Amino acid sequence: MQNLKPMDAVAALYAEDQHDLAEAIVASLSRAIFHEEDPKPANKGKILVGRVSHRVVRWTTKAIASGDDKATTLYRNSLFERSGHPYAQSLLESSQSEAVALVEGGDAMNGPYMMLSPEIRKNSGWWDRIFLESVQSKDVQLRFMLETQATYKAAKRVLDQGESVRIKVVAAGTGLSPILVYDKLIREGFDPQSITAVITDRDSVNTAKSNRLLAKLASTRNHHNVPGHGYGISAMAEDVFTGPDPLATALHAPYDIVTAIGILEYFQGASHGTTEQRLKLHEPEEPVTAKDLVTRLAAMTVHRGNLIVNTYRDHACIRILELFGKRFDFRNREHLRDLLAPLNFRPLHLAGSGHIYDVEVFEKSADGESF
C-alpha cells in the first residue's frame, strides 16, 4: 500500500485483479473502524473554511439545462475541472432529471472512506484533503464507521446467542460497510453457515462491483453468492419498492438486521424542512414518501430485529452539494421516531452523531407489545 492514494485505493478494491492489495485495504479499514478511535466531526476552524469555500464555489459554478426536453443538467466549474479529481468530476457530470437530486454511491463517494486508513491517508494530496476531508466528507466518514460498528455489534449479539443471523443492507452503494462486517465476523471464527448477508442497491453497476470485491477476499469468496442455501454474502440490484424481497420469500423469514443508511433524506414527509423550501424552489409532491419507505423496511425486519437508519440535519456544509442540484429532506431524531413508532419500532440506542448525521438503532416489537 506504499504510495497508494485514496481514489487509487477505491479503483483497486473493485478491480478484477489486485487481490492482495484489496485484502490489504480491507484489513487497514477494518483496523481503523474496529480498533482505532472514532473520527471526530470537523472542528470550528474547518467549518469556517467550509463556509468560505461554499461562497467561492457558488460564484464559480454554472448549471445549464440541456437536451430538447431540458431533462439533463450540466454543471461547469473551472476550479473543479482544473483539479481533475474524481470526486469533483462526479459532481460535474451530466445528471438526468430523475437522479440529479441524489448523491449516489459510486466510486467517488467511496473516496472519503479511504481516508480512514492511516496508510492511505498519509499519501493523500492537496485535492484529496479538500474534497475528501471537507466538513461534509468528515461526517460521511463518521457515519460509515458508526453504521459498520452498529451492524457488527447487532450481528455479533445474535451469533453469541448461538443463533443464525440474517442481514440486509438497502441502498448500499458498492456495499463496503457490510463487506467489512462479514469479513470481521468470519475472521473471528463464526460459522459461515450461520450468517446471511444481502447487499442491495438500485444500480446494477454498484452491485456488480460489490460482487467483484466479494469474489476476491479470502473471507468471502468461498461463501459468495450462495443465497439459495440460506447463508453466505451476495449483492443484487433491487428497487426497494418493487415486489416482495425474493430471498426473504424463498426462505420464509425476514431479516434480523436491516440497514438503510443514506436513503431516507431523499423522501418527503416527517421532516423539518427541505432544500426546495429553503431555496424557495418548486417542490412537486412525490408519489413515494418516507412513510412508504419505512413501511417497506418494517416488512423486512423480524420481531425483535434491528433497523439502523440516520438523520439528516440542515447544516451549512451541505450547501455545496445543493449547488450541484442535490436536494434533501431534513430530519432529526424525533422525526425518525415519529416515522417508526407506528410500525412498532422503538429507539434502542444512538450509535453516534456528527454535524449532519445521527446513526440510530431501532428495535421492532410485535403488534401491541409494550417495552
VOGU-3710 file (C-alpha; in Angstrom, 3 decimals, decimal comma):
1> mqnlkpmdav> 0,000/0,000/0,000  3,036/2,242/-0,205  2,211/5,451/-2,127  -1,418/4,324/-2,600  -3,709/7,359/-2,905  -7,373/7,330/-1,832  -9,012/7,156/-5,257  -6,434/4,601/-6,442  -7,438/2,505/-3,436  -11,092/2,653/-4,496
11> aalyaedqhd> -10,144/1,536/-8,002  -8,068/-1,344/-6,633  -10,890/-2,570/-4,386  -13,322/-3,034/-7,250  -10,883/-4,065/-9,990  -10,958/-7,566/-11,447  -7,414/-8,220/-10,216  -5,193/-6,832/-7,415  -6,414/-9,409/-4,900  -3,577/-8,863/-2,408
21> laeaivasls> -3,975/-5,104/-2,494  -7,725/-5,368/-1,943  -7,076/-7,614/1,080  -4,622/-5,066/2,486  -7,061/-2,172/2,028  -9,901/-4,062/3,716  -7,601/-5,053/6,589  -6,468/-1,456/7,067  -10,048/-0,121/7,059  -11,121/-2,868/9,460
31> raifheedpk> -8,379/-1,917/11,931  -9,351/1,745/11,700  -13,063/1,080/12,217  -12,959/-1,616/14,871  -9,751/-0,899/16,767  -8,951/2,802/16,434  -10,625/5,841/17,967  -13,697/7,080/16,089  -13,057/10,095/13,833  -14,275/13,423/15,147
41> pankgkilvg> -16,625/15,739/13,256  -14,942/18,763/11,705  -13,905/21,470/14,164  -14,986/25,120/14,126  -12,000/26,172/12,048  -12,798/23,692/9,300  -16,468/24,733/9,383  -15,411/28,354/8,822  -13,191/27,319/5,913  -16,140/25,338/4,532
51> rvshrvvrwt> -18,339/28,427/4,529  -15,718/30,397/2,622  -15,344/27,500/0,169  -19,090/27,467/-0,401  -19,044/31,110/-1,417  -16,177/30,525/-3,833  -17,904/27,509/-5,389  -21,206/29,406/-5,621  -19,530/32,233/-7,527  -17,780/29,865/-9,951
61> tkaiasgddk> -20,464/27,241/-10,673  -22,925/27,357/-13,558  -25,847/24,973/-14,145  -27,103/24,601/-17,717  -30,247/22,745/-18,763  -29,548/20,658/-21,863  -31,426/18,468/-24,321  -34,652/19,050/-26,193  -36,735/18,451/-23,063  -34,231/20,163/-20,736
71> attlyrnslf> -34,060/16,913/-18,759  -30,251/16,914/-18,482  -28,373/19,330/-16,237  -24,760/20,206/-16,996  -22,554/21,778/-14,333  -19,447/23,813/-15,025  -16,866/24,939/-12,501  -13,393/25,877/-13,650  -11,802/25,152/-10,255  -13,285/21,665/-10,110
81> ersghpyaqs> -12,376/20,965/-13,736  -8,801/22,097/-13,131  -8,459/19,782/-10,133  -9,058/16,663/-12,227  -10,202/14,922/-9,052  -12,753/12,087/-9,433  -14,906/13,445/-6,609  -15,147/16,824/-8,327  -15,835/15,131/-11,647  -18,717/13,164/-10,111
91> llessqseav> -20,417/16,442/-9,158  -19,812/17,961/-12,596  -21,045/15,018/-14,640  -24,277/15,382/-16,555  -27,229/14,434/-14,394  -30,536/13,161/-15,700  -33,548/14,802/-14,084  -34,549/11,623/-12,234  -31,199/11,310/-10,467  -29,817/14,848/-10,284
101> alveggdamn> -31,080/15,363/-6,704  -29,347/12,232/-5,340  -25,840/11,704/-4,024  -25,280/8,257/-5,462  -22,807/5,757/-4,072  -20,358/5,260/-6,923  -16,568/5,111/-6,801  -16,040/8,780/-5,979  -18,357/8,561/-2,982  -16,132/5,807/-1,530
111> gpymmlspei> -13,211/8,230/-1,510  -13,866/9,670/1,976  -13,915/6,144/3,440  -10,347/5,547/2,256  -9,183/8,491/4,375  -9,974/6,393/7,463  -6,941/4,222/6,653  -3,760/5,801/8,090  -1,668/4,075/5,419  -3,747/5,591/2,623
121> rknsgwwdri> -4,404/8,955/4,221  -0,703/9,742/4,536  -0,443/9,526/0,715  -3,344/11,900/0,083  -2,714/15,002/-1,965  -3,949/18,553/-1,624  -7,127/17,986/-3,658  -7,806/14,756/-1,757  -7,811/16,671/1,511  -10,035/19,411/0,087
131> flesvqskdv> -12,693/17,057/-1,271  -12,382/14,006/0,971  -11,870/15,759/4,312  -14,351/18,598/3,971  -16,871/19,101/6,776  -19,427/17,011/4,889  -16,903/14,298/3,995  -15,722/14,020/7,604  -19,340/13,453/8,600  -19,674/10,796/5,885
141> qlrfmletqa> -16,617/9,032/7,310  -18,121/9,083/10,781  -21,496/7,848/9,504  -19,767/4,981/7,656  -17,853/3,955/10,764  -20,930/4,148/13,007  -23,044/2,147/10,537  -20,375/-0,554/10,270  -19,851/-0,793/14,027  -23,583/-0,875/14,773
151> tykaakrvld> -24,228/-3,596/12,196  -21,334/-5,690/13,517  -22,441/-5,367/17,164  -26,041/-6,286/16,309  -24,919/-9,329/14,301  -22,440/-10,496/16,931  -25,109/-10,234/19,629  -27,323/-12,676/17,698  -24,447/-15,033/16,897  -23,237/-15,065/20,518
161> qgesvrikvv> -26,640/-16,468/21,470  -25,964/-19,459/19,218  -28,444/-18,338/16,572  -28,070/-17,630/12,863  -28,184/-14,020/11,726  -29,708/-12,527/8,566  -28,580/-9,072/7,442  -29,936/-6,903/4,649  -28,416/-3,598/3,558  -30,659/-1,330/1,481
171> aagtglspil> -29,295/1,338/-0,898  -25,803/0,094/-0,077  -23,923/1,644/-2,995  -20,930/-0,620/-3,535  -21,522/-2,320/-0,176  -18,226/-1,730/1,599  -19,754/-1,475/5,092  -21,479/-4,902/5,132  -18,435/-6,476/3,485  -16,269/-5,212/6,354
181> vydkliregf> -18,799/-6,560/8,872  -18,931/-10,007/7,257  -15,127/-10,120/6,920  -14,666/-9,415/10,635  -17,259/-11,968/11,746  -15,665/-14,711/9,651  -12,163/-13,840/10,835  -13,386/-14,050/14,432  -14,342/-17,657/13,816  -18,116/-17,536/13,435
191> dpqsitavit> -19,590/-20,305/11,297  -20,160/-19,010/7,733  -23,301/-21,145/7,512  -24,818/-19,105/10,360  -24,557/-15,787/8,502  -26,633/-14,493/5,586  -25,825/-11,014/4,282  -27,611/-9,438/1,326  -26,297/-6,203/-0,210  -28,762/-4,325/-2,414
201> drdsvntaks> -28,723/-1,177/-4,492  -30,907/0,017/-7,345  -27,818/0,474/-9,572  -26,593/-2,825/-11,007  -23,184/-1,245/-11,686  -22,719/-0,800/-7,938  -23,777/-4,335/-7,051  -21,525/-5,740/-9,782  -18,610/-4,006/-8,066  -19,690/-5,429/-4,709
211> nrllaklast> -19,710/-8,943/-6,158  -16,320/-8,357/-7,755  -14,819/-7,490/-4,370  -16,597/-10,388/-2,660  -15,083/-12,778/-5,197  -11,565/-11,579/-4,298  -11,459/-11,601/-0,498  -10,383/-14,751/1,356  -13,154/-14,293/3,941  -15,948/-14,011/1,362
221> rnhhnvpghg> -15,050/-15,754/-1,892  -15,890/-19,268/-0,653  -19,254/-18,098/0,710  -20,135/-15,686/-2,063  -23,394/-15,705/-3,953  -24,981/-18,764/-2,333  -28,283/-17,277/-1,075  -30,254/-20,344/-2,194  -28,509/-22,286/0,564  -29,703/-19,835/3,212
231> ygisamaedv> -26,253/-18,470/4,044  -23,368/-16,538/2,506  -22,966/-12,993/1,248  -24,062/-11,592/-2,098  -25,100/-8,379/-3,801  -28,034/-7,837/-6,128  -29,722/-4,929/-7,852  -33,081/-4,206/-6,272  -35,655/-1,450/-6,183  -36,822/-1,491/-2,578
241> ftgpdplata> -40,375/-0,615/-3,676  -40,762/-3,340/-6,300  -42,417/-6,525/-5,064  -41,541/-8,638/-2,024  -37,941/-9,401/-1,160  -37,128/-12,530/-3,227  -34,712/-14,054/-0,713  -36,965/-13,464/2,279  -39,819/-15,047/0,319  -37,714/-18,070/-0,647
251> lhapydivta> -36,500/-18,667/2,891  -39,800/-17,749/4,585  -38,120/-15,359/7,016  -37,408/-11,633/7,253  -34,102/-10,185/8,438  -32,640/-9,794/11,929  -30,807/-6,614/10,907  -31,839/-4,134/8,220  -29,569/-1,202/7,468  -30,852/1,780/5,478
261> igileyfqga> -28,203/4,484/5,595  -28,188/7,495/3,291  -31,617/6,962/1,743  -34,346/8,487/3,941  -33,114/12,030/3,262  -34,415/11,786/-0,305  -38,048/11,110/0,656  -40,721/13,599/1,629  -42,643/13,604/4,902  -41,939/13,899/8,639
271> shgtteqrlk> -39,192/16,483/8,254  -38,323/19,953/9,495  -37,839/21,329/6,003  -36,338/20,638/2,596  -33,755/22,130/0,280  -36,563/23,301/-2,005  -38,331/25,111/0,820  -35,158/26,829/1,963  -34,287/27,931/-1,596  -37,929/28,759/-2,385
281> lhepeepvta> -37,993/26,304/-5,293  -40,967/24,411/-6,669  -41,302/21,093/-4,875  -43,682/18,699/-6,618  -45,408/16,100/-4,491  -43,673/12,747/-4,877  -45,635/9,505/-5,277  -43,446/7,644/-2,775  -42,782/9,097/0,679  -40,626/8,418/3,713
291> kdlvtrlaam> -43,595/6,659/5,273  -43,748/4,288/2,302  -40,037/3,562/2,643  -40,131/2,762/6,371  -43,186/0,575/5,798  -41,096/-1,495/3,371  -38,207/-1,604/5,841  -40,539/-2,760/8,615  -41,813/-5,601/6,429  -38,214/-6,812/6,014
301> tvhrgnlivn> -37,445/-6,790/9,742  -38,167/-9,714/12,056  -39,780/-9,336/15,503  -37,084/-8,045/17,867  -34,935/-7,282/14,836  -32,841/-4,124/14,468  -33,237/-1,316/11,955  -30,247/1,023/11,513  -31,019/4,429/9,990  -29,719/8,000/10,009
311> tyrdhaciri> -30,962/11,536/10,441  -30,043/14,360/8,079  -29,792/17,803/9,643  -29,810/21,098/7,765  -26,182/22,185/8,102  -24,143/24,781/6,227  -21,686/22,141/4,997  -24,223/20,605/2,596  -24,689/23,860/0,660  -22,033/22,923/-1,891
321> lelfgkrfdf> -23,896/19,711/-2,715  -27,077/21,748/-3,192  -25,256/23,975/-5,690  -24,903/20,865/-7,856  -28,610/20,080/-7,766  -28,698/17,784/-4,741  -31,933/18,030/-2,758  -32,578/16,818/0,788  -35,359/16,374/3,319  -34,090/17,325/6,770
331> rnrehlrdll> -34,845/15,147/9,800  -33,753/14,922/13,388  -34,108/12,010/15,807  -37,653/12,996/16,776  -38,730/12,757/13,156  -37,271/9,247/12,915  -39,243/8,225/15,983  -42,434/9,733/14,562  -41,933/7,746/11,358  -41,071/4,447/13,015
341> aplnfrplhl> -43,260/4,337/16,140  -46,485/3,487/14,214  -44,615/0,476/12,786  -43,717/-0,822/16,269  -40,115/0,354/16,334  -38,623/1,833/19,467  -35,201/3,550/19,715  -32,653/1,085/21,075  -29,507/3,196/21,164  -27,729/6,060/19,456
351> agsghiydve> -24,593/4,824/17,715  -23,173/8,326/17,402  -23,571/11,786/15,900  -21,853/14,281/13,626  -22,841/17,694/12,315  -25,288/16,276/9,738  -25,932/12,699/10,773  -27,052/10,726/13,786  -26,876/6,970/13,306  -29,541/5,304/15,432
361> vfeksadges> -30,545/1,686/16,040  -34,242/0,813/16,458  -35,800/-2,443/17,641  -39,052/-3,864/16,302  -41,748/-5,217/18,602  -44,794/-7,318/17,850  -48,167/-5,605/17,364  -49,488/-4,429/20,708  -46,349/-5,393/22,613  -45,090/-2,862/25,144
371> f> -41,456/-2,490/26,059
//
